[in-house]
Amino acid sequence: MDSRRILIIGLSSNWGGRLAQALEREPEVEAIIGVDSSDPRHELDRTEFVRVDTQHALVRRIVNAAAIDTVIDTRLMVDPLTASLGRAHEINAIGTANILGACSGSQSPVRKLVFKSSADYYGCEPHDPAFFTEEMGRPHSPRTAIEQDIVDAEELLAGFAARNRDATVTVLRVASAIGVEEHASYPALLGLPIVPTILGFDPRCQFIHEDDIVGVLEHAVRYQIPGIFNAAADGVLALSEVISLLGKPMLPILPPWGTTFAASQLRRAGLRIPVEMLRQLRFGRGLDNRRLKASGYSYRYTTREAVVRLRAQQRLRPLLRSGAEPYQYERAVEDFLRWSPSVQSASDGRGASWSPLAKTSYDDLSGEEVIEIVTSLEADALAALARYEASHQARRAVLAAIQRSLSRQPPAGAA
Amino acid sequence: MYGALGGVDQSPGGGNGATLPCENRPSMPEAEPTKLPDTAPDPDTPTRELVLGGLSGGGGVPAARSDLRHFLPGLEPERHVTDWGRSELVEGLVDRTVYDFLYHYWFRVEVEGIENVPAEGAALLVSNHAGALPPDGIMIAKAIREEHRHPRPLHMIVDSPLKGLPGLGMLIAKVGGVPAHPANLHRLLFDERQLALVFPEGRRGPEKPLKDRYRLRRFGEGSFVEAAMRARAPIVPVAVLGTEEAQPTFAHVSLLRRLTGLPRIPVTPTFPLLGPLGLMLYLPAKVRIRFLEPVPTDRLGDEAWNDPAQIQTLAGDIRALIQENLLELVGGRSSVWLG
């Protein structure tokens, strides 16, 4: 892994938090810094959280001060259910421009940028191909503000990639996610006791399991895969198939003509189906996910398996609701855990894997570290160490320190 | 450009295909298995540049990038619907009831040259197209299922606006229709090595009046040939006799067509006289299907698909072949109804 100092933008998103957890287990990663405008929702050991919005100047200062070499942007807001349109535009278009501004420039330490985009980039029309491939672009102009935002964001990224040719830019067009996150359109719709559909349509749908989104992001951090990649699980299911896998009845309650009006009536009854979703319920969408597979990633779940897991989750939800307390971020506690000398990180288990003391091989130690331990060694051990050091790395400072130590101790065998 | 694939209206300004940007065409996946994609990026399209940068960069990326056939998703035995939306259950049900009856008793289909359909590998079937609600596609598919020593599913390439029609669009997908799109045809032929059927006359075939029966319409710009060349799949021309008389079109109601947005509102012996279901009724004409010798497309030199003249020539040859065989079949029959 080339990435050592990582900045995750959108740490408080589900993917951002889980990606940080995954990267914390990597001993090669020196620093993980997370940025978001709200508190993280995942328990993190060594990730440092900075609460900041996507102001260009502030992010740039963090990037430069921490010498960040890899930036992962998981912040894109693609679901109208999760934010208002104005807020979404601010996050998607303006935020992306700010982040890219903070990462660009000849002095910038950033060598890699991973951007989580969305399959909504392609839109949804009757004339669409059955499987979108990455090079197809968008066959028709965007219909909604959110789609326009996604297209704009990707254009900005293409420009960034053209200007910074030595940086690796990876764009992931991620299909609709299903998993723990309940607030997105598809999980919300499929979570209803009876699933409403449009009369006379049975669209093809393709999902990606949450674990795979984290896996794909991690894959993009770990390997050099520049370019655009579709991220969607294997298998495109008919909506009727999905609903029967979930063991629910299907109710074709939305009329094929005047669907938007009917949806607005449903909204009054408390069920909100966004316009993008209505088009998906009509025409469906499939992605060609083979380029990502060819880059070495293997998906953990197929679309069908992801739906089966969703069913298990939906059935368990009422039982688990009263269970474990959700994680709550407390700045003071997190600071104490990270910086207080009283905290014994070894007892933590996870902490040990990244602490410098855990380096096992002598060759991994830096000169200063060796010099620190030299004084505590016995004479014959010092002699052995001197021989080893002379025949291997032969660092002058280390050899001198060993000689100093030896001269202070009585020679071996004199006692 | 979608229209070129044997489904859609070709008239200038008509049909939704005309509004689509033409940039899609060069971005179609390359068919050549070993050749890496062009690494010289187009300066005007930064997005594609980004993609190609990814293709050529590839540090630590295994496998040749242009041939992704190894990475097709595997089959899941628990599923009864394919990734194209084709449903085993629905297709089986329609096959046992409607298709069986039409094939054996109503049209009394006779088949010649079924051995010309390859038992394995990709092939593109090309047929004439007639009837207000044309029965030729389903009869060809049924003939391959019934008569072929190695029955295979046939994917019918249909007009993509049909996908937008409630009910019908859903049904067509479930019984094996695939919307017309160059990328769809390429995936079927090149990646999945399947059988596909196109009607290059497109909408012009079913729309032609009774007096023009068995006179093939224009074959568009021949992009079905281009698709077959890219996929290196042979073309099997098919001549179908009898469908012109099974559901002759007397006239069209263009006002109603414009009001409803349907592809066409024809006047047939039973429609609209007997209501909407009248469109499903056919006269019991005798149907003959003749499969002709496969025409190879892989011996025409490298990247023949970039040569419009060669494409047009081959499309013209195939059209002439089908026309010739149709006239021979028409001349050889003694009765429209008894054969």
Interface residues (C-beta under 8 A of the other chain):
Chain A: P126 H127 D128 P129 A130 F131 T133 E134 E135 M136 G137 P139 H140 E154 E155 L157 A158 G159 A161 A162 R165 T168 V169 T170 V171 I198 L199 G200 F201 D202 R204 Y223 Q224 I225 P226 G227 I228 F229 D234 G235 V236 L237 A238 E241 P256 W257 R282 F283 G284 G286 D288 N289 R290 R291 K293 A294 S295 G296 T302 R304
Chain B: Y2 N16 G17 T19 L20 P21 E23 N24 S27 P29 T45 P46 T47 R48 E49 L50 V51 L52 G53 G54 L55 G57 G58 G59 G60 V61 P62 A63 R65 L68 F71 L72 P73 G74 E76 E78 R79 H80 V81 D83 W84 G85 S87 S160 P161 K163 G164 L165 P166 G167 G169 M170 A173 K174 V178 P179 H181 P182 A183 N184 R187
